[in-house]
Amino acid sequence: MVNRLLNRRVLPTVATVAFKVALTLVLTLASPFTLEAQDPSKVEPLPRPGDKLDWYVVKEGDTLMDITIEYLGTHRLWEENWRLNPKIRDPRSMRIGRRIRVISERSPTSEDAEVTVVSRVVRTQRFPTRTEEEARVGDRLQEKDGIRTAESSSAELEFDPDSRLHIGEKSLIFLERVDSTLTGVKRESIEIRRGQAEVRARATTAKAKEIEILVGNARARPTADASGSLQVRSRRVGDSAAAKVMVYGGNSEVEAGGEKVDVPRGMGTAVPEEGPPSPPEKLLPAPRPELEEDSRWNYSNPEIRWRAIEGASSYDLELCSDSKCSKLFRRVEGLKKTSWTPERLPVQEFYWRVLAVSESGLDGYPSRPRSFAIESEKPDTKAPVVAVILEGAGHHRGPSQVVLAKSGRLRLEAMDDASGVAIVRYRWDSGPWKTWKGEALKPPKGLTGTAQLEVQAEDRRGSISPTKAVTVSFDFENPAPPVVEWTAEDSSATSH
């Protein structure tokens, strides 16, 4: 036993024979209880430098996994605790009252973040020189390193399989600290010098995330909710020290000006350049898109539409190259209308989403990305062509005048070679517009003598033709001359 214990200890190479004899005598006289009462870190070599060990007395119902979670907040180290106690045969059933050694603390170890998404123009900045390099998927960033995105560009960093940082366009982000207190427990400190970043995480346990975001004069400390999910967007306002923090999942504490506010899920706060954060306010809901999923267009400038959100001061729209909208293609901010039309898009598949911005400048929930495809580089630049067709009894008196006999009828035709006709409308004598559904038009009841018919057509991208007006005279007594057809685009009538 003495030799075995001596072999387990690392003695100085200059130890004297007298010291060995004295040590042997002490160990021989030591009882088992005295041995277990020693510092547990000195009984066996530590599993890893910097670990702190403690004794634990097994209670009824204890398992080694439960004990590990109690001390470390995660089950992932239970096998290391088992290796510290080789006499334990079954980690799920241990003798009550038994004293075992457990890892109670683990010192942080430096880690890095991996670049997992690079969309368009993204560059890294390496500490301490701050020299810039073109970012590539697979690059690893250490503490104090930075990453910068250009306009219409984005990037994503992965700290572990459950924790990512999405970086928006025109942003500059630095990793102030990237370390881990325990396996599965990350502590991340991120500084937003410019632009915005969004933390997205799904923790293994509800308390497994410790994240700090430095943005302007504010510090945001998000935490996962009971399900382990976390999604917090932080944005620096221009070149000022003002900031916005929006919580889509989990919760966040936001500190600035010596005061703190708790921001729960579905809420946000605006932080001025100086002073405390504003009281949390509810984020606006996601706008509802008015385009069908997987729309396909044979022109390059489709109109994208969505429904209005009450309380919105403007809308931000994103075009992306992937279904998660992590690869940004274009971002359009400050839209006042509920539609947007690009000048021209390339032939490819896109995903788009839109969010409403509140009066205080907080981003609401983004809509679920919807797909569409551009199948032609040619833009649709012309409005539809609309025509008024005379059927039955009647005749034309000119390009914009028609006489309608008793059995005569009018119908409408519209044509658009690019996007196609979406709707055709008409009205009599400046009354309400009505949608033409293919029926033959006849004057409204009670309308006699002369009336004005106005028609217009709208294509699928929202272009509306100029309103065409036709003066219609009603002559129900005289027989009709040969049928004459007139269109709004013709300068003369055509006889049949």
C-alpha positions as CSV (number, residue, x, y, z in Angstrom):
1,M,0.0,0.0,0.0
2,V,2.8,2.4,0.8
3,N,4.5,1.8,-2.5
4,R,1.2,2.3,-4.3
5,L,0.6,5.6,-2.6
6,L,4.1,6.7,-3.2
7,N,3.8,6.0,-6.9
8,R,0.6,8.1,-7.1
9,R,2.4,11.1,-5.7
10,V,4.9,13.2,-7.6
11,L,7.9,13.7,-5.2
12,P,10.7,16.2,-5.8
13,T,13.7,14.6,-7.5
14,V,15.9,16.0,-4.7
15,A,14.0,14.3,-1.9
16,T,16.2,12.8,0.7
17,V,16.1,9.3,2.1
18,A,15.1,10.7,5.5
19,F,12.1,12.4,4.0
20,K,11.0,9.2,2.3
21,V,11.2,7.3,5.5
22,A,9.2,10.0,7.4
23,L,6.5,10.1,4.7
24,T,6.3,6.3,4.7
25,L,5.7,6.3,8.4
26,V,3.0,8.9,8.2
27,L,1.1,7.1,5.5
28,T,1.4,3.8,7.3
29,L,-0.2,5.2,10.4
30,A,-2.9,7.1,8.6
31,S,-6.4,5.6,8.8
32,P,-8.8,5.4,5.8
33,F,-10.9,8.2,7.4
34,T,-7.9,10.4,7.8
35,L,-7.0,9.8,4.1
36,E,-10.4,10.7,2.8
37,A,-10.4,13.9,5.0
38,Q,-7.5,15.3,3.0
39,D,-7.8,17.8,0.2
40,P,-9.4,15.7,-2.6
41,S,-7.2,17.3,-5.2
42,K,-4.1,15.7,-3.6
43,V,-5.5,12.2,-3.5
44,E,-5.3,11.8,-7.3
45,P,-3.9,13.9,-10.1
46,L,-6.4,16.5,-11.4
47,P,-8.3,15.6,-14.5
48,R,-7.3,18.9,-16.0
49,P,-5.1,21.8,-14.8
50,G,-7.1,24.4,-13.0
51,D,-10.0,22.1,-12.0
52,K,-11.2,22.4,-8.4
53,L,-12.3,19.2,-6.6
54,D,-14.5,18.7,-3.6
55,W,-15.8,15.8,-1.5
56,Y,-19.4,14.8,-1.8
57,V,-21.4,12.5,0.4
58,V,-23.9,10.3,-1.6
59,K,-27.5,10.7,-0.7
60,E,-30.5,8.5,-1.4
61,G,-31.5,8.7,-5.1
62,D,-28.2,10.3,-6.2
63,T,-26.7,9.4,-9.6
64,L,-23.3,10.6,-10.7
65,M,-24.9,12.5,-13.6
66,D,-27.3,14.4,-11.2
67,I,-24.4,15.3,-8.9
68,T,-22.4,16.6,-11.9
69,I,-25.4,18.8,-13.0
70,E,-25.7,20.1,-9.5
71,Y,-22.2,21.4,-9.4
72,L,-21.5,22.3,-13.0
73,G,-24.9,23.0,-14.6
74,T,-24.3,20.3,-17.3
75,H,-24.3,16.5,-17.5
76,R,-21.4,16.4,-20.0
77,L,-18.7,16.0,-17.4
78,W,-20.1,13.0,-15.5
79,E,-17.8,10.5,-17.1
80,E,-14.8,12.6,-15.9
81,N,-16.2,12.4,-12.4
82,W,-16.5,8.6,-12.8
83,R,-12.9,8.4,-13.7
84,L,-12.0,10.2,-10.5
85,N,-13.8,7.4,-8.6
86,P,-12.7,4.1,-10.2
87,K,-14.3,2.1,-7.3
88,I,-17.8,3.1,-8.4
89,R,-19.2,0.2,-10.4
90,D,-22.6,1.7,-11.3
91,P,-22.8,5.5,-11.5
92,R,-26.6,5.2,-11.3
93,S,-26.6,3.3,-8.0
94,M,-24.1,4.3,-5.4
95,R,-23.9,3.4,-1.7
96,I,-25.6,6.0,0.5
97,G,-23.1,7.8,2.7
98,R,-20.1,7.1,0.4
99,R,-17.7,10.0,0.0
100,I,-16.7,10.6,-3.6
101,R,-14.6,13.2,-5.4
102,V,-16.3,15.6,-7.9
103,I,-15.2,18.4,-10.1
104,S,-16.8,21.5,-8.5
105,E,-15.3,24.2,-10.7
106,R,-13.5,24.3,-14.0
107,S,-11.4,27.2,-15.0
108,P,-12.1,29.0,-18.3
109,T,-10.2,27.9,-21.4
110,S,-9.7,30.1,-24.4
111,E,-11.7,29.1,-27.5
112,D,-12.4,30.6,-30.9
113,A,-15.3,31.3,-33.2
114,E,-15.7,29.8,-36.7
115,V,-16.9,31.7,-39.7
116,T,-19.7,29.6,-41.1
117,V,-21.5,32.0,-43.5
118,V,-19.9,34.6,-45.9
119,S,-22.3,36.4,-48.2
120,R,-20.8,38.9,-50.7
121,V,-18.2,41.2,-49.3
122,V,-16.9,40.2,-45.8
123,R,-13.4,40.8,-44.3
124,T,-11.7,39.8,-41.1
125,Q,-9.5,42.0,-38.9
126,R,-6.7,40.2,-37.0
127,F,-5.4,41.4,-33.6
128,P,-3.2,43.2,-32.9
129,T,-2.3,44.6,-36.4
130,R,-5.9,45.0,-37.5
131,T,-4.9,44.0,-41.0
132,E,-7.9,43.0,-43.1
133,E,-8.2,39.8,-45.1
134,E,-11.0,38.4,-47.2
135,A,-13.2,36.2,-45.0
136,R,-13.7,32.6,-45.9
137,V,-16.0,29.9,-44.5
138,G,-13.9,27.9,-42.0
139,D,-11.8,30.9,-40.8
140,R,-11.4,30.9,-37.0
141,L,-11.5,34.2,-35.0
142,Q,-9.7,34.6,-31.7
143,E,-10.3,37.1,-28.9
144,K,-9.9,40.7,-30.1
145,D,-10.3,39.7,-33.7
146,G,-13.0,41.5,-35.8
147,I,-15.2,40.9,-38.8
148,R,-16.6,43.5,-41.1
149,T,-19.5,43.3,-43.6
150,A,-20.0,45.7,-46.6
151,E,-23.4,46.9,-47.9
152,S,-25.7,44.1,-48.9
153,S,-23.4,41.6,-47.2
154,S,-23.7,39.4,-44.1
155,A,-21.8,36.8,-42.1
156,E,-22.3,34.3,-39.4
157,L,-20.0,33.0,-36.6
158,E,-20.5,29.7,-34.7
159,F,-19.3,29.4,-31.1
160,D,-20.6,25.9,-30.7
161,P,-23.2,23.8,-32.6
162,D,-26.0,25.5,-30.5
163,S,-24.8,29.1,-30.5
164,R,-24.4,31.4,-33.5
165,L,-24.0,35.1,-34.2
166,H,-25.6,36.6,-37.3
167,I,-24.0,39.8,-38.6
168,G,-26.0,42.2,-40.7
169,E,-24.8,44.5,-43.5
170,K,-22.4,47.4,-42.9
171,S,-21.4,46.1,-39.5
172,L,-18.1,45.8,-37.6
173,I,-18.1,43.3,-34.8
174,F,-15.2,42.4,-32.4
175,L,-14.9,39.4,-30.1
176,E,-13.9,40.9,-26.8
177,R,-13.9,37.5,-25.0
178,V,-14.7,34.0,-26.1
179,D,-14.2,31.4,-23.4
180,S,-16.0,28.6,-21.6
181,T,-16.5,28.1,-17.9
182,L,-17.6,24.5,-18.4
183,T,-18.2,22.1,-21.2
184,G,-21.4,23.2,-22.8
185,V,-21.5,26.5,-21.0
186,K,-20.2,29.5,-23.0
187,R,-19.4,33.0,-22.0
188,E,-19.2,35.3,-25.0
189,S,-18.5,39.0,-25.0
190,I,-19.3,40.7,-28.3
191,E,-18.7,44.4,-29.2
192,I,-20.8,46.0,-31.9
193,R,-18.8,48.9,-33.2
194,R,-21.1,49.5,-36.2
195,G,-24.2,48.0,-37.6
196,Q,-26.1,45.1,-36.0
197,A,-25.7,41.5,-34.8
198,E,-28.2,38.9,-33.7
199,V,-27.4,36.1,-31.2
200,R,-29.3,32.9,-32.0
201,A,-28.8,30.0,-29.6
202,R,-30.5,26.8,-28.4
203,A,-28.8,25.8,-25.1
204,T,-28.5,22.2,-23.9
205,T,-29.8,23.3,-20.5
206,A,-31.8,26.3,-19.5
207,K,-28.9,28.0,-17.8
208,A,-26.2,27.1,-20.2
209,K,-25.7,30.5,-21.9
210,E,-23.8,33.5,-20.6
211,I,-23.6,36.2,-23.3
212,E,-22.7,39.8,-23.1
213,I,-23.2,42.2,-26.0
214,L,-21.5,45.6,-25.9
215,V,-23.4,48.1,-28.2
216,G,-22.8,51.8,-27.9
217,N,-23.1,52.7,-24.2
218,A,-25.2,49.7,-23.4
219,R,-24.5,46.2,-22.2
220,A,-27.0,43.5,-23.0
221,R,-26.9,40.2,-21.2
222,P,-29.3,37.7,-22.8
223,T,-30.3,34.5,-21.2
224,A,-32.2,31.5,-22.6
225,D,-35.7,30.8,-21.7
226,A,-37.1,27.5,-20.2
227,S,-36.9,25.8,-23.6
228,G,-33.2,26.8,-24.0
229,S,-33.9,29.1,-26.9
230,L,-32.3,32.6,-27.3
231,Q,-32.7,35.2,-30.1
232,V,-31.6,38.8,-29.4
233,R,-30.9,41.5,-32.0
234,S,-28.7,44.5,-31.0
235,R,-28.0,47.5,-33.3
236,R,-25.9,50.6,-32.9
237,V,-27.7,53.7,-34.2
238,G,-25.4,55.2,-36.9
239,D,-22.1,56.6,-35.5
240,S,-23.7,57.5,-32.2
241,A,-23.5,55.6,-28.9
242,A,-27.3,55.1,-29.0
243,A,-28.5,51.5,-29.4
244,K,-31.6,49.3,-29.9
245,V,-32.1,45.9,-28.3
246,M,-34.9,43.6,-29.5
247,V,-35.6,40.2,-27.8
248,Y,-37.3,37.6,-30.0
249,G,-36.5,34.6,-27.8
250,G,-35.3,34.3,-24.2
251,N,-34.8,37.3,-22.1
252,S,-32.2,40.1,-21.7
253,E,-30.9,42.4,-19.1
254,V,-29.9,45.8,-20.6
255,E,-27.7,48.2,-18.6
256,A,-26.8,51.8,-19.5
257,G,-26.3,55.0,-17.6
258,G,-26.0,53.2,-14.3
259,E,-29.5,51.6,-14.5
260,K,-30.7,48.2,-15.6
261,V,-34.0,47.0,-17.3
262,D,-35.2,43.5,-17.8
263,V,-36.4,42.9,-21.4
264,P,-38.6,39.8,-21.8
265,R,-39.4,37.9,-25.0
266,G,-41.4,40.0,-27.5
267,M,-40.1,43.3,-26.1
268,G,-37.4,45.8,-26.9
269,T,-35.7,48.9,-25.5
270,A,-34.1,52.0,-27.0
271,V,-31.0,53.2,-25.4
272,P,-30.0,56.9,-25.8
273,E,-26.4,58.1,-26.1
274,E,-26.5,59.0,-22.5
275,G,-28.8,57.9,-19.7
276,P,-30.7,54.7,-18.9
277,P,-32.5,52.4,-21.3
278,S,-36.1,53.2,-22.1
279,P,-38.9,51.1,-20.5
280,P,-39.4,47.9,-22.5
281,E,-42.1,48.2,-25.2
282,K,-43.9,45.5,-27.2
283,L,-42.4,44.6,-30.6
284,L,-44.6,44.9,-33.6
285,P,-45.9,41.6,-35.2
286,A,-44.6,40.3,-38.5
287,P,-46.3,41.7,-41.6
288,R,-48.2,39.2,-43.7
289,P,-46.8,38.8,-47.2
290,E,-49.3,39.1,-50.1
291,L,-47.4,37.0,-52.6
292,E,-47.8,33.3,-52.9
293,E,-45.0,31.0,-51.8
294,D,-42.6,29.9,-54.6
295,S,-43.8,32.6,-57.1
296,R,-42.0,32.5,-60.4
297,W,-41.6,35.5,-62.7
298,N,-40.4,35.8,-66.3
299,Y,-39.3,39.4,-65.7
300,S,-36.7,40.9,-63.3
301,N,-38.5,43.6,-61.4
302,P,-41.5,42.1,-59.6
303,E,-43.5,44.1,-57.1
304,I,-43.2,42.6,-53.6
305,R,-46.2,43.4,-51.4
306,W,-47.3,42.9,-47.8
307,R,-50.1,44.0,-45.4
308,A,-49.8,47.1,-43.3
309,I,-49.1,46.8,-39.5
310,E,-50.8,49.3,-37.2
311,G,-48.2,51.4,-35.4
312,A,-45.5,51.0,-38.0
313,S,-43.5,54.0,-39.0
314,S,-41.7,52.2,-41.8
315,Y,-40.7,48.8,-43.1
316,D,-37.4,47.0,-43.7
317,L,-37.1,44.4,-46.4
318,E,-34.4,41.7,-46.9
319,L,-33.7,39.6,-50.0
320,C,-31.6,36.5,-49.2
321,S,-30.0,33.6,-51.0
322,D,-31.1,31.0,-48.5
323,S,-34.2,29.9,-46.7
324,K,-32.9,31.1,-43.2
325,C,-32.0,34.5,-44.5
326,S,-28.4,34.2,-43.2
327,K,-27.0,35.0,-46.7
328,L,-28.1,38.6,-47.4
329,F,-28.4,39.8,-51.0
330,R,-30.0,43.1,-50.5
331,R,-31.6,45.1,-47.6
332,V,-33.9,48.0,-48.1
333,E,-34.7,50.2,-45.1
334,G,-37.2,52.9,-44.3
335,L,-39.9,51.9,-46.8
336,K,-43.1,54.0,-46.2
337,K,-45.3,52.0,-48.5
338,T,-46.3,48.3,-48.1
339,S,-44.6,47.4,-51.4
340,W,-41.2,47.5,-53.0
341,T,-40.1,47.0,-56.7
342,P,-36.5,46.5,-57.6
343,E,-35.1,47.9,-60.8
344,R,-33.7,44.6,-61.9
345,L,-32.8,41.3,-60.2
346,P,-30.5,38.5,-61.6
347,V,-31.9,35.1,-62.7
348,Q,-31.9,33.0,-59.5
349,E,-34.0,31.9,-56.6
350,F,-34.5,34.3,-53.7
351,Y,-36.1,34.4,-50.3
352,W,-37.6,37.6,-48.9
353,R,-38.9,38.8,-45.5
354,V,-40.1,42.1,-44.1
355,L,-40.4,43.6,-40.7
356,A,-42.2,46.7,-39.3
357,V,-40.3,49.4,-37.5
358,S,-42.0,51.2,-34.6
359,E,-42.0,54.9,-34.0
360,S,-39.1,54.4,-31.4
361,G,-37.0,52.6,-34.0
362,L,-37.4,49.1,-32.7
363,D,-37.5,46.2,-35.2
364,G,-40.6,44.1,-35.0
365,Y,-40.8,40.4,-35.7
366,P,-39.6,39.5,-39.3
367,S,-42.0,37.6,-41.5
368,R,-41.2,34.0,-42.4
369,P,-38.9,34.0,-45.5
370,R,-40.8,33.2,-48.7
371,S,-39.3,32.1,-51.9
372,F,-39.6,33.4,-55.4
373,A,-37.6,32.9,-58.6
374,I,-36.5,35.3,-61.4
375,E,-36.5,33.5,-64.8
376,S,-35.6,36.3,-67.1
377,E,-33.2,39.2,-66.9
378,K,-35.6,41.4,-68.9
379,P,-37.5,43.9,-66.8
380,D,-41.2,44.6,-67.2
381,T,-41.3,48.4,-68.0
382,K,-44.6,48.8,-69.8
383,A,-48.1,49.0,-68.4
384,P,-50.9,46.8,-69.7
385,V,-52.8,47.7,-72.9
386,V,-56.6,47.9,-72.3
387,A,-59.3,47.9,-75.0
388,V,-63.1,48.5,-75.1
389,I,-64.9,46.1,-77.6
390,L,-68.3,46.8,-79.0
391,E,-70.5,43.7,-79.5
392,G,-73.9,43.6,-81.1
393,A,-75.9,46.6,-82.2
394,G,-74.1,50.0,-82.1
395,H,-71.4,52.0,-83.9
396,H,-68.5,54.4,-83.4
397,R,-68.6,58.1,-83.9
398,G,-64.9,58.4,-83.3
399,P,-61.9,56.8,-81.5
400,S,-63.4,57.7,-78.1
401,Q,-67.1,57.8,-78.8
402,V,-69.5,54.9,-79.3
403,V,-73.3,54.7,-79.8
404,L,-74.8,51.7,-78.1
405,A,-78.1,50.3,-79.5
406,K,-80.6,48.3,-77.5
407,S,-79.1,44.9,-78.2
408,G,-75.5,46.2,-78.0
409,R,-73.0,45.3,-75.4
410,L,-69.5,46.4,-74.4
411,R,-66.7,44.1,-73.1
412,L,-63.1,44.8,-72.1
413,E,-59.8,43.3,-73.1
414,A,-56.4,43.8,-71.6
415,M,-53.0,42.4,-72.5
416,D,-49.5,42.4,-70.9
417,D,-46.7,40.5,-72.5
418,A,-44.4,40.4,-69.5
419,S,-45.9,39.9,-66.1
420,G,-49.5,39.4,-67.2
421,V,-52.7,41.2,-66.4
422,A,-53.8,41.0,-62.7
423,I,-57.0,43.0,-62.8
424,V,-59.2,45.1,-65.1
425,R,-61.4,47.9,-63.6
426,Y,-64.2,50.1,-64.9
427,R,-66.6,52.8,-63.7
428,W,-69.5,54.8,-65.1
429,D,-69.6,58.6,-64.8
430,S,-66.9,58.8,-62.1
431,G,-68.7,56.4,-59.8
432,P,-67.0,53.7,-57.8
433,W,-64.5,51.5,-59.5
434,K,-65.6,47.9,-60.1
435,T,-63.6,44.8,-61.1
436,W,-64.5,43.5,-64.5
437,K,-65.1,39.7,-64.3
438,G,-65.6,39.0,-68.0
439,E,-69.3,39.9,-68.2
440,A,-70.7,42.0,-71.0
441,L,-71.1,45.6,-69.9
442,K,-74.3,47.5,-70.2
443,P,-75.4,50.8,-68.8
444,P,-76.5,50.9,-65.2
445,K,-80.3,51.1,-64.6
446,G,-81.6,54.5,-65.0
447,L,-78.7,55.7,-67.1
448,T,-79.9,57.2,-70.4
449,G,-78.6,59.6,-72.9
450,T,-74.9,59.9,-72.7
451,A,-72.4,58.5,-70.1
452,Q,-68.7,58.3,-69.7
453,L,-67.0,54.8,-69.3
454,E,-63.5,54.8,-67.8
455,V,-61.3,51.7,-67.9
456,Q,-57.9,50.7,-66.6
457,A,-55.8,47.6,-66.2
458,E,-53.1,46.6,-63.7
459,D,-50.4,44.0,-64.3
460,R,-48.9,41.5,-61.8
461,R,-46.1,43.8,-60.8
462,G,-48.5,46.6,-59.9
463,S,-48.1,48.8,-63.0
464,I,-51.5,50.5,-63.9
465,S,-52.3,51.6,-67.4
466,P,-53.4,55.2,-68.0
467,T,-57.2,55.6,-67.5
468,K,-59.0,55.4,-70.8
469,A,-62.3,57.3,-71.2
470,V,-65.0,56.5,-73.7
471,T,-68.2,58.5,-74.2
472,V,-71.1,56.2,-74.7
473,S,-74.4,57.4,-76.2
474,F,-77.5,55.2,-75.9
475,D,-79.8,55.0,-78.9
476,F,-82.3,52.3,-78.2
477,E,-84.8,53.3,-81.0
478,N,-82.7,53.2,-84.2
479,P,-81.4,50.0,-85.7
480,A,-77.6,49.6,-85.5
481,P,-75.3,50.1,-88.4
482,P,-72.5,47.6,-89.1
483,V,-70.5,46.6,-86.0
484,V,-67.5,48.8,-85.5
485,E,-64.7,47.9,-83.1
486,W,-62.6,50.5,-81.3
487,T,-59.7,50.2,-78.9
488,A,-58.2,52.7,-76.6
489,E,-54.8,52.4,-78.4
490,D,-56.2,52.8,-82.0
491,S,-56.5,56.2,-83.6
492,S,-59.3,55.0,-86.0
493,A,-62.2,52.6,-85.9
494,T,-62.2,49.2,-87.7
495,S,-65.4,48.0,-89.5
496,H,-66.6,44.4,-89.9
